[in-house]
Amino acid sequence: MKTGILLINLGTPKSPSKKHVREYLTEFLNDPYVIDLPALKRFFLVNFIIVPFRASNSARLYKKIWTQEGSPLLVHGLALKNKLQEKLGGGFVVELAMRYQEPPIETALKNLSRQNLSQIIVIPLYPQYAASSTFSTIEKVKKMALRFVNLPKLQFVEQFYDHPLFIKAWVHKAENYHISQYDHVLFSFHGLPERHLKKLHGNGSCADYHCEKEVNDKNGYCYKAASFETARLIANQLNLKPDDYTVSFQSRLGREEWIKPYTDHVIVERAKAGIKKMLVFSPAFVADCLETLYEIGEECQELFKANGGERIQLVEGLNADDLWVTALEDIIAKKLLISAI
């Protein structure tokens, strides 16, 4: 019997039109794990304030990164699916889905249900675990799976932020650049509201659990701890000293406090401190998307130059890189080994 593999990324609009961007934002931001407010408050905030005011601008930004083939996130996702299928061979069936919009999770599960499968390994393509991404995706898959009576057992990969081949794939990407030519390296991760971490830690905080210094038995599912560890592992293999790089968090929404330090603040501070050339990794994103191509590639570039810097160089995402495909193959192999015990 074959093994099913379901790769899931966050999602993308069907097109950069205002209509499709509005549909995407509406589904995404109404997720109670993304905006974890009381239902009525979330409904009015998202549907009457955030989406109406953001749809036009977001559509304009998506048009800047859209390619002839379509959304970069989807294009790279499909390429990854095809290369992984080829790598794994006939004993596996690989499907790609998006948590929001298309291709939908339900369709992927329907396709897998038609195969003679012993199990399905679900891999949310978020390296660092977070309730708003990983947990939300896992819960959606479980809910959709109830609609099928012939699905085999599901197994979930919850995070892979420290997987050696995942780290190696980023190091390999860095080899396209001469790091010695840059004054500083920035590891910019997607941000989260601080309240998400407070929920995770209960009465404690990231400072109490040393989340910026280590991953331990008390912060193993802390997004901030995992992000710092990913950066640390990549930096170590690149022979970077602690003063050579900074970890930051981007993509804030609203006025509340998010995980610090903020990427835009760090970029301004470094530029004003005399940093002229900066190399930027975005290891929370396995594929290039709006957050990498536009936020880092254009917005941060302009901000850096406006404050005295000369150039920001974005290290492209893993996309469908061969080493990344090999990393996924190893993640799957280890999951199969555990399930066989």
C-alpha positions as CSV (number, residue, x, y, z in Angstrom):
1,M,0.0,0.0,0.0
2,K,1.1,3.5,-0.8
3,T,1.8,6.4,1.6
4,G,0.0,9.7,1.1
5,I,1.9,13.0,1.6
6,L,-0.1,16.2,2.0
7,L,1.9,19.4,1.9
8,I,0.1,22.5,3.1
9,N,1.1,26.1,2.9
10,L,-0.8,29.1,4.2
11,G,-2.5,30.3,1.1
12,T,-2.7,32.9,-1.6
13,P,-5.4,34.8,-3.5
14,K,-6.6,33.3,-6.8
15,S,-5.5,36.4,-8.5
16,P,-4.2,39.9,-7.5
17,S,-7.6,41.4,-8.2
18,K,-9.3,43.3,-5.3
19,K,-12.2,40.8,-5.3
20,H,-9.9,37.7,-4.9
21,V,-7.6,39.4,-2.4
22,R,-10.7,40.4,-0.4
23,E,-11.9,36.7,-0.4
24,Y,-8.5,35.6,0.8
25,L,-8.2,38.1,3.6
26,T,-11.7,37.4,4.7
27,E,-11.1,33.7,5.1
28,F,-7.6,34.1,6.6
29,L,-8.4,36.8,9.1
30,N,-11.7,35.3,10.3
31,D,-9.7,32.2,11.5
32,P,-10.1,32.3,15.3
33,Y,-6.5,31.0,15.7
34,V,-5.2,34.0,13.6
35,I,-7.1,36.7,15.4
36,D,-8.0,35.1,18.7
37,L,-10.6,37.6,19.9
38,P,-14.2,36.9,20.9
39,A,-16.2,35.8,17.8
40,L,-18.4,38.9,17.5
41,K,-15.5,41.3,18.1
42,R,-13.4,39.5,15.5
43,F,-16.3,39.4,13.0
44,F,-16.8,43.2,13.1
45,L,-13.0,44.0,13.2
46,V,-12.2,41.8,10.3
47,N,-15.2,42.3,8.0
48,F,-15.9,46.0,8.6
49,I,-12.5,47.5,9.4
50,I,-9.5,45.4,8.4
51,V,-10.6,43.8,5.1
52,P,-12.3,46.9,3.6
53,F,-9.3,49.1,4.4
54,R,-6.6,46.6,3.4
55,A,-8.0,44.9,0.3
56,S,-7.2,47.6,-2.2
57,N,-3.6,48.1,-0.9
58,S,-3.0,44.3,-0.6
59,A,-4.2,43.8,-4.2
60,R,-1.8,46.5,-5.4
61,L,1.1,44.7,-3.6
62,Y,0.2,41.3,-4.9
63,K,0.3,42.7,-8.4
64,K,3.9,43.7,-7.8
65,I,5.0,40.1,-7.1
66,W,2.6,38.2,-9.4
67,T,4.2,36.3,-12.2
68,Q,3.0,35.0,-15.6
69,E,2.6,31.6,-14.0
70,G,0.6,33.0,-11.1
71,S,1.2,33.5,-7.4
72,P,4.9,32.7,-6.5
73,L,3.8,30.8,-3.4
74,L,1.6,28.5,-5.5
75,V,4.0,28.2,-8.3
76,H,6.8,27.2,-6.0
77,G,4.5,24.9,-4.1
78,L,3.5,23.0,-7.2
79,A,7.1,22.7,-8.2
80,L,8.0,21.3,-4.8
81,K,5.1,18.8,-4.9
82,N,6.3,17.5,-8.3
83,K,9.9,17.2,-7.3
84,L,9.1,15.5,-4.1
85,Q,6.8,13.0,-5.9
86,E,9.6,12.2,-8.3
87,K,12.1,11.9,-5.4
88,L,9.9,9.6,-3.4
89,G,8.7,7.4,-6.3
90,G,5.7,5.2,-6.9
91,G,5.2,4.1,-3.3
92,F,3.9,7.6,-2.5
93,V,1.2,10.0,-3.6
94,V,2.0,13.7,-3.0
95,E,-0.7,16.4,-2.9
96,L,-0.5,20.1,-2.3
97,A,-3.1,22.2,-0.5
98,M,-3.5,25.7,1.0
99,R,-5.0,26.4,4.4
100,Y,-6.9,29.3,2.8
101,Q,-8.3,29.4,-0.7
102,E,-7.0,27.1,-3.4
103,P,-6.1,24.3,-3.9
104,P,-8.3,23.5,-0.9
105,I,-7.5,20.9,1.7
106,E,-10.8,19.1,1.1
107,T,-9.9,18.5,-2.6
108,A,-6.4,17.2,-1.7
109,L,-8.0,14.7,0.8
110,K,-10.5,13.7,-1.8
111,N,-7.7,12.9,-4.2
112,L,-5.9,10.9,-1.6
113,S,-9.0,9.0,-0.5
114,R,-9.2,7.5,-4.0
115,Q,-5.8,5.9,-3.6
116,N,-4.9,2.6,-1.8
117,L,-3.1,4.3,1.1
118,S,-1.8,2.8,4.3
119,Q,-1.5,6.3,5.9
120,I,-1.3,10.0,5.2
121,I,1.6,12.2,6.5
122,V,0.5,15.8,6.7
123,I,3.2,18.4,6.6
124,P,2.2,22.0,7.3
125,L,5.0,23.9,5.6
126,Y,5.7,26.2,8.6
127,P,9.1,25.4,10.1
128,Q,8.3,26.9,13.5
129,Y,5.2,25.8,15.3
130,A,2.5,28.4,16.0
131,A,-1.2,28.1,16.9
132,S,-2.1,30.6,14.2
133,S,-0.5,28.5,11.4
134,T,0.4,25.0,12.4
135,F,-2.4,24.2,14.9
136,S,-5.0,25.9,12.7
137,T,-3.9,23.9,9.7
138,I,-3.9,20.6,11.6
139,E,-7.4,21.3,13.0
140,K,-8.7,22.1,9.5
141,V,-7.3,18.8,8.2
142,K,-8.9,16.9,11.0
143,K,-12.3,18.6,10.4
144,M,-12.2,18.0,6.6
145,A,-11.1,14.3,7.2
146,L,-14.4,13.6,8.9
147,R,-16.1,14.0,5.6
148,F,-14.4,10.9,4.2
149,V,-15.1,7.4,5.5
150,N,-12.2,5.7,3.7
151,L,-9.2,7.8,4.8
152,P,-6.4,5.9,6.5
153,K,-4.8,7.2,9.7
154,L,-3.3,10.7,9.6
155,Q,0.1,11.6,11.0
156,F,1.2,15.2,11.4
157,V,4.6,16.9,11.2
158,E,4.3,19.7,13.7
159,Q,7.6,21.5,13.1
160,F,11.0,21.1,11.6
161,Y,12.8,24.3,12.6
162,D,16.0,22.5,13.6
163,H,16.1,19.6,11.1
164,P,19.7,19.3,9.9
165,L,18.9,19.2,6.2
166,F,16.4,22.1,6.5
167,I,19.3,24.1,8.0
168,K,21.7,22.9,5.4
169,A,19.3,24.0,2.6
170,W,19.4,27.5,3.9
171,V,23.2,27.4,4.3
172,H,23.4,26.2,0.7
173,K,21.3,29.2,-0.4
174,A,23.7,31.5,1.4
175,E,26.5,30.1,-0.7
176,N,25.1,32.1,-3.7
177,Y,26.3,35.2,-1.8
178,H,29.7,36.3,-0.4
179,I,28.7,36.9,3.2
180,S,32.0,38.6,3.9
181,Q,30.9,41.4,1.6
182,Y,28.0,42.3,3.9
183,D,28.2,44.3,7.1
184,H,25.4,42.5,8.9
185,V,23.1,39.5,8.5
186,L,19.4,39.7,9.5
187,F,17.1,36.7,10.1
188,S,13.6,38.1,9.8
189,F,10.7,35.8,10.8
190,H,7.0,36.3,10.5
191,G,5.7,38.0,13.6
192,L,3.0,37.0,16.2
193,P,1.1,39.0,18.7
194,E,2.7,38.8,22.2
195,R,-0.6,37.5,23.6
196,H,-0.2,34.3,21.6
197,L,3.1,33.6,23.5
198,K,1.5,34.6,26.8
199,K,-1.2,32.0,26.2
200,L,1.4,29.4,25.6
201,H,3.5,30.2,28.6
202,G,0.6,30.7,31.0
203,N,1.8,32.8,33.9
204,G,5.4,32.9,32.6
205,S,7.0,34.7,29.7
206,C,9.7,34.1,27.1
207,A,12.2,35.7,29.4
208,D,11.3,33.2,32.1
209,Y,12.0,30.3,29.7
210,H,15.1,31.7,28.1
211,C,13.4,31.5,24.7
212,E,16.0,33.8,23.0
213,K,18.8,31.6,24.3
214,E,17.7,28.0,23.9
215,V,15.0,25.5,23.2
216,N,14.3,23.4,26.3
217,D,11.6,21.1,27.7
218,K,9.4,24.0,28.7
219,N,9.4,26.0,25.5
220,G,9.5,23.4,22.8
221,Y,6.4,24.8,21.2
222,C,7.3,28.4,21.6
223,Y,7.5,30.1,18.2
224,K,10.0,32.7,19.4
225,A,12.3,30.0,20.8
226,A,12.2,28.0,17.6
227,S,12.8,31.1,15.5
228,F,15.9,32.0,17.5
229,E,17.1,28.4,17.3
230,T,16.7,28.3,13.5
231,A,18.7,31.5,13.2
232,R,21.4,30.3,15.6
233,L,21.8,27.0,13.7
234,I,22.2,28.7,10.3
235,A,24.5,31.3,11.8
236,N,26.7,28.7,13.4
237,Q,27.1,26.8,10.1
238,L,28.0,30.1,8.4
239,N,30.6,30.8,11.1
240,L,28.8,34.0,12.1
241,K,29.5,35.5,15.6
242,P,26.6,36.7,17.7
243,D,27.4,40.3,16.8
244,D,27.3,39.5,13.1
245,Y,23.6,38.9,13.0
246,T,20.2,39.9,14.4
247,V,16.9,38.1,14.7
248,S,13.8,40.1,14.1
249,F,10.0,39.7,13.3
250,Q,8.0,41.3,10.5
251,S,4.4,41.7,9.2
252,R,2.7,43.3,12.2
253,L,-1.0,43.9,12.0
254,G,-2.8,46.4,14.2
255,R,-1.5,48.5,17.2
256,E,-1.1,45.8,19.8
257,E,2.3,44.5,20.9
258,W,3.9,41.9,18.7
259,I,7.1,39.8,19.2
260,K,10.2,42.1,19.2
261,P,12.5,43.2,17.9
262,Y,10.5,44.5,14.9
263,T,12.2,44.0,11.5
264,D,11.6,47.6,10.3
265,H,12.9,49.0,13.5
266,V,16.1,46.9,13.3
267,I,16.7,48.0,9.7
268,V,16.5,51.6,10.6
269,E,18.7,51.2,13.6
270,R,21.4,49.3,11.7
271,A,21.3,51.8,8.8
272,K,21.7,54.7,11.2
273,A,24.6,52.9,13.0
274,G,26.5,52.8,9.7
275,I,25.6,49.4,8.3
276,K,25.7,49.8,4.5
277,K,25.1,46.3,3.2
278,M,22.8,43.7,4.8
279,L,22.0,40.1,3.9
280,V,18.5,39.1,4.9
281,F,17.2,35.5,5.4
282,S,13.5,34.8,6.0
283,P,13.5,31.2,7.5
284,A,9.9,31.2,8.5
285,F,8.9,31.0,4.9
286,V,9.9,28.0,2.8
287,A,8.7,29.7,-0.4
288,D,9.0,33.2,-1.6
289,C,5.8,35.2,-1.2
290,L,4.5,38.7,-0.5
291,E,6.3,38.8,2.9
292,T,9.7,38.1,1.4
293,L,9.5,39.5,-2.2
294,Y,7.8,42.7,-1.3
295,E,8.2,43.4,2.4
296,I,11.9,42.5,2.5
297,G,12.8,43.0,-1.2
298,E,11.2,46.3,-1.6
299,E,9.7,47.9,1.5
300,C,12.7,47.2,3.7
301,Q,15.1,48.1,0.9
302,E,13.5,51.6,0.6
303,L,13.6,52.0,4.4
304,F,17.2,50.9,4.6
305,K,18.3,53.4,1.9
306,A,16.2,56.2,3.4
307,N,18.2,55.9,6.7
308,G,21.7,55.7,5.2
309,G,22.0,52.1,4.1
310,E,23.0,51.2,0.6
311,R,21.6,47.7,-0.2
312,I,19.6,44.9,1.3
313,Q,20.0,41.5,-0.4
314,L,17.2,39.0,0.2
315,V,18.3,35.4,0.3
316,E,15.6,33.7,-1.8
317,G,13.4,31.1,-0.2
318,L,14.0,27.3,-0.4
319,N,11.1,27.1,-3.0
320,A,11.8,23.8,-4.8
321,D,15.5,23.6,-4.1
322,D,17.0,20.0,-4.3
323,L,18.3,20.1,-0.7
324,W,14.9,21.2,0.6
325,V,13.3,18.3,-1.3
326,T,15.9,15.9,0.3
327,A,15.1,17.4,3.7
328,L,11.4,16.7,3.2
329,E,12.3,13.1,2.1
330,D,14.2,12.7,5.4
331,I,11.4,14.2,7.5
332,I,9.0,11.7,5.9
333,A,11.4,8.7,6.4
334,K,11.7,9.5,10.1
335,K,8.0,9.8,10.5
336,L,7.5,6.4,8.8
337,L,10.1,4.9,11.0
338,I,8.4,6.1,14.2
339,S,5.0,4.9,13.0
340,A,6.5,1.4,12.3
341,I,7.7,1.0,15.9
